């Protein structure tokens, strides 16, 4: 009797997508190890190096884990094209976004996979997170209706904490748009409105590192400019949703004004007292 010893390759349930670019070694190691230490193990870990002049190959390959697949761009592609390349490389049903300087807590994948398996109508699920080193807990809106309304003004799902149903991107031919970098993540969520539903798991399952080299700091002016373009884009393609998320009321002219932007409310009294309030998070 002959025994078939051919190795059967199993398609992973999750593809972890992590572009890297001149990442400091200590940040990169923390990010990589946080993925390898996930309690959920059925994933491939795609690491795409977008800096051929200063690669991190030696650091990545010091980890002897078969789930890691390291690739290097022949030239600098930029963040949006690199993210799209990772999507094309991915074999998994779900795409776990990860940034090269953050930390995923051990239960992140297990809870996101369980959530997407249970809620077939949800195409994107993020999480609450802790910003470090200042240890601030950031709670985002949880249900789809609040998230979509708030997306008219704010990026209501932290991109590197998200897990995306790959079929939603493929069926709708949706990709990251380079013209909206460095706010390409915000633009992606806007494109997905009406194509799927959103959610955030109300648990801190992610650590977002804040430092001087963050893209949001280095390219702050450009990010604010692009975010304004995205809001104008929102107004054109989602006029009803944009209208419901944007209101300005003068209760008494020149005395009391209330303005709604997404799920935030701004009050101005006598034109000099300002109050900012947000909707209660519906669990």
C-alpha positions as CSV (number, residue, x, y, z in Angstrom):
1,X,0.0,0.0,0.0
2,X,1.4,3.3,-1.0
3,X,1.1,6.4,1.1
4,X,0.6,9.8,-0.5
5,X,3.2,12.1,1.3
6,X,2.5,15.1,-0.9
7,X,2.1,18.2,1.3
8,X,-1.4,19.7,1.3
9,X,-1.2,23.5,1.4
10,X,-4.1,25.1,3.2
11,X,-5.4,28.6,2.3
12,X,-5.1,30.8,5.4
13,X,-8.3,32.3,6.8
14,X,-6.6,35.7,7.4
15,X,-4.0,37.6,5.5
16,X,-2.1,40.2,7.6
17,X,-1.0,43.2,5.4
18,X,1.9,45.2,6.7
19,X,3.8,47.7,4.5
20,X,7.1,48.9,6.0
21,X,9.3,51.9,5.2
22,X,12.5,52.8,7.0
23,X,11.0,51.4,10.2
24,X,13.1,51.7,13.4
25,X,14.2,48.2,14.5
26,X,12.6,48.4,18.0
27,X,9.2,49.5,16.6
28,X,9.3,46.9,13.8
29,X,10.1,44.0,16.2
30,X,7.3,45.0,18.5
31,X,4.9,45.1,15.6
32,X,6.0,41.7,14.2
33,X,6.0,40.0,17.5
34,X,2.6,41.2,18.3
35,X,1.3,39.5,15.2
36,X,3.2,36.3,15.8
37,X,1.9,36.2,19.4
38,X,-1.8,36.3,18.4
39,X,-4.0,33.6,20.0
40,X,-5.6,33.1,16.5
41,X,-3.0,31.3,14.4
42,X,-4.6,30.6,11.0
43,X,-3.0,33.5,9.0
44,X,-0.3,34.5,6.6
45,X,1.8,37.5,7.4
46,X,2.6,39.6,4.3
47,X,5.4,42.2,4.9
48,X,6.0,44.5,2.0
49,X,9.2,46.6,2.1
50,X,8.7,49.9,0.2
51,X,12.3,51.1,0.7
52,X,14.7,49.1,-1.4
53,X,17.6,51.5,-0.5
54,X,17.3,50.8,3.2
55,X,15.5,47.4,3.5
56,X,14.6,45.7,6.8
57,X,15.0,42.2,5.3
58,X,17.6,41.1,7.9
59,X,15.3,42.0,10.8
60,X,12.3,40.3,9.3
61,X,14.1,37.1,8.4
62,X,15.5,36.8,11.9
63,X,12.0,35.4,12.7
64,X,11.9,31.8,11.7
65,X,8.1,31.6,11.2
66,X,6.7,30.1,8.0
67,X,3.7,32.4,8.1
68,X,5.9,35.4,7.3
69,X,6.2,36.2,3.6
70,X,8.6,39.1,3.0
71,X,8.6,41.0,-0.3
72,X,10.6,44.0,-1.4
73,X,9.4,46.6,-4.0
74,X,11.9,47.2,-6.8
75,X,11.4,50.9,-6.2
76,X,9.4,53.1,-3.8
77,X,5.7,52.6,-4.7
78,X,4.2,54.8,-2.1
79,X,1.7,53.8,0.6
80,X,-1.5,53.4,-1.5
81,X,0.1,51.3,-4.3
82,X,1.9,49.2,-1.6
83,X,-1.4,48.5,0.2
84,X,-3.0,47.5,-3.2
85,X,-0.1,45.2,-4.0
86,X,-0.6,43.5,-0.6
87,X,-4.3,43.0,-1.3
88,X,-3.4,41.3,-4.6
89,X,-0.9,39.1,-2.8
90,X,-3.4,38.1,-0.1
91,X,-4.9,34.6,-0.1
92,X,-7.1,34.9,3.0
93,X,-10.8,35.5,3.3
94,X,-10.2,38.4,5.7
95,X,-7.6,41.1,5.5
96,X,-6.0,42.2,8.8
97,X,-4.5,45.7,8.3
98,X,-1.4,46.3,10.4
99,X,1.1,49.3,10.5
100,X,4.8,48.8,11.0
101,X,5.0,50.8,14.3
102,X,1.9,49.7,16.2
103,X,1.0,46.7,18.4
104,X,-1.9,44.3,18.1
105,X,-3.0,42.8,21.4
106,X,-3.1,39.0,21.5
107,X,-6.9,38.5,21.2
108,X,-7.4,41.0,18.3
109,X,-7.6,38.5,15.5
110,X,-9.6,35.9,17.4
111,X,-12.3,38.4,18.3
112,X,-12.4,40.0,14.8
113,X,-12.6,36.7,13.0
114,X,-15.4,35.5,15.3
115,X,-17.2,38.7,14.8
116,X,-17.0,38.6,11.0
117,X,-18.0,34.9,10.9
118,X,-21.1,35.7,13.0
119,X,-22.1,39.0,11.2
120,X,-22.0,38.3,7.5
121,X,-23.4,41.7,6.7
122,X,-20.4,43.5,8.2
123,X,-17.5,44.0,5.8
124,X,-15.2,46.1,8.0
125,X,-14.6,45.8,11.7
126,X,-12.2,47.9,13.8
127,X,-11.6,48.1,17.5
128,X,-11.2,50.5,20.3
129,X,-7.6,51.2,21.0
130,X,-5.1,52.6,23.5
131,X,-2.8,55.4,22.3
132,X,0.7,55.1,23.7
133,X,2.9,56.2,25.3
134,X,0.3,58.6,26.9
135,X,-2.0,55.7,27.7
136,X,-5.2,57.4,26.3
137,X,-8.1,55.0,25.6
138,X,-9.9,55.9,22.3
139,X,-13.5,54.8,22.0
140,X,-15.0,54.9,18.5
141,X,-18.6,54.5,17.5
142,X,-19.7,50.9,17.4
143,X,-22.8,50.5,15.2
144,X,-23.0,51.0,11.4
145,X,-25.5,54.0,11.4
146,X,-23.3,56.1,13.8
147,X,-20.1,55.1,12.0
148,X,-21.4,56.1,8.5
149,X,-22.8,59.4,9.7
150,X,-19.5,60.2,11.5
151,X,-17.5,59.2,8.5
152,X,-18.8,62.3,6.7
153,X,-16.4,64.3,8.9
154,X,-14.1,61.9,10.7
155,X,-12.2,58.7,10.1
156,X,-14.3,56.6,12.5
157,X,-12.5,53.3,12.2
158,X,-8.8,53.3,13.1
159,X,-7.3,51.8,9.9
160,X,-4.5,49.6,11.4
161,X,-7.0,48.1,13.8
162,X,-9.3,47.0,11.1
163,X,-10.1,43.6,9.5
164,X,-11.8,43.7,6.1
165,X,-13.8,41.1,4.2
166,X,-11.7,40.7,1.0
167,X,-14.7,39.7,-1.1
168,X,-16.3,43.2,-0.5
169,X,-13.2,44.9,-2.1
170,X,-13.1,42.4,-5.0
171,X,-16.8,42.4,-5.9
172,X,-16.9,46.2,-5.9
173,X,-13.5,46.8,-7.5
174,X,-12.4,49.0,-4.7
175,X,-8.8,49.9,-4.0
176,X,-6.8,52.5,-2.1
177,X,-6.5,55.7,-4.2
178,X,-3.1,57.3,-4.4
179,X,-4.6,60.8,-4.9
180,X,-6.0,60.7,-1.4
181,X,-2.7,59.7,0.3
182,X,-1.8,60.1,3.2
183,X,-5.6,59.8,4.0
184,X,-6.0,56.8,1.7
185,X,-7.6,54.8,4.6
186,X,-10.3,57.5,5.1
187,X,-11.1,57.5,1.4
188,X,-11.3,53.7,1.4
189,X,-14.1,53.7,4.0
190,X,-16.0,56.4,2.1
191,X,-15.9,54.2,-1.1
192,X,-17.3,51.3,1.0
193,X,-20.4,53.2,2.2
194,X,-23.4,51.6,0.6
195,X,-21.4,48.5,-0.4
196,X,-21.2,47.0,3.1
197,X,-21.7,47.7,6.8
198,X,-19.2,48.8,9.4
199,X,-18.6,48.0,13.1
200,X,-16.1,48.6,15.9
201,X,-15.6,46.0,18.6
202,X,-15.9,47.9,21.9
203,X,-12.7,46.6,23.4
204,X,-9.2,47.9,23.4
205,X,-7.5,45.3,21.2
206,X,-4.9,47.6,19.6
207,X,-2.1,49.9,20.7
208,X,-1.5,52.9,18.5
209,X,1.9,54.4,18.8
210,X,2.2,58.2,18.7
211,X,5.6,59.5,17.9
212,X,7.4,62.3,15.9
213,X,7.7,60.1,12.8
214,X,4.0,59.4,12.5
215,X,2.7,60.1,9.0
216,X,-0.1,62.1,10.6
217,X,2.6,64.4,12.1
218,X,5.1,64.6,9.2
219,X,2.4,65.2,6.6
220,X,-0.2,67.0,8.8
221,X,-0.8,69.9,6.3
222,X,-1.3,67.5,3.4
223,X,-3.5,65.2,5.4
224,X,-5.8,68.1,6.5
225,X,-5.9,69.3,2.8
226,X,-6.8,65.8,1.5
227,X,-9.3,65.2,4.3
228,X,-11.1,68.4,3.1
229,X,-11.2,67.0,-0.4
230,X,-12.6,63.7,0.9
231,X,-15.4,65.6,2.7
232,X,-16.2,67.4,-0.5
233,X,-16.2,64.0,-2.2
234,X,-18.6,62.8,0.5
235,X,-21.0,65.6,-0.2
236,X,-21.2,64.7,-3.9
237,X,-21.6,60.9,-3.7
238,X,-23.5,60.6,-0.4
239,X,-25.7,63.8,-0.4
240,X,-28.4,62.5,1.8
241,X,-26.1,61.1,4.4
242,X,-23.9,64.2,4.3
243,X,-27.0,66.4,4.8
244,X,-28.2,64.4,7.8
245,X,-24.7,64.7,9.3
246,X,-24.5,68.4,8.8
247,X,-26.9,70.9,10.4
248,X,-26.6,74.4,11.7
249,X,-29.3,76.0,13.8
250,X,-29.7,79.5,15.2
251,X,-31.9,79.2,18.2
252,X,-31.6,82.9,18.9
253,X,-29.8,84.9,16.2
254,X,-26.3,86.0,17.4
255,X,-26.9,84.5,20.8
256,X,-27.0,80.7,20.5
257,X,-25.9,78.5,17.6
258,X,-25.7,74.7,17.3
259,X,-23.8,72.9,14.5
260,X,-23.7,69.2,13.9
261,X,-20.7,67.6,12.1
262,X,-21.1,63.9,11.9
263,X,-21.8,62.7,15.4
264,X,-20.3,65.8,17.0
265,X,-22.2,68.9,18.2
266,X,-20.6,72.3,18.5
267,X,-22.4,75.0,20.5
268,X,-21.5,78.7,20.4
269,X,-23.0,81.1,22.9
270,X,-22.7,84.9,22.4
271,X,-20.1,84.1,19.8
272,X,-17.4,83.5,22.4
273,X,-18.4,80.5,24.6
274,X,-17.8,77.3,22.7
275,X,-18.9,73.8,23.8
276,X,-18.1,70.5,22.0
277,X,-20.2,67.4,22.7
278,X,-20.5,64.0,21.0
279,X,-23.3,61.5,20.6
280,X,-23.5,58.7,23.2
281,X,-22.0,55.5,21.8
282,X,-24.7,53.0,21.1
283,X,-23.5,49.5,22.1
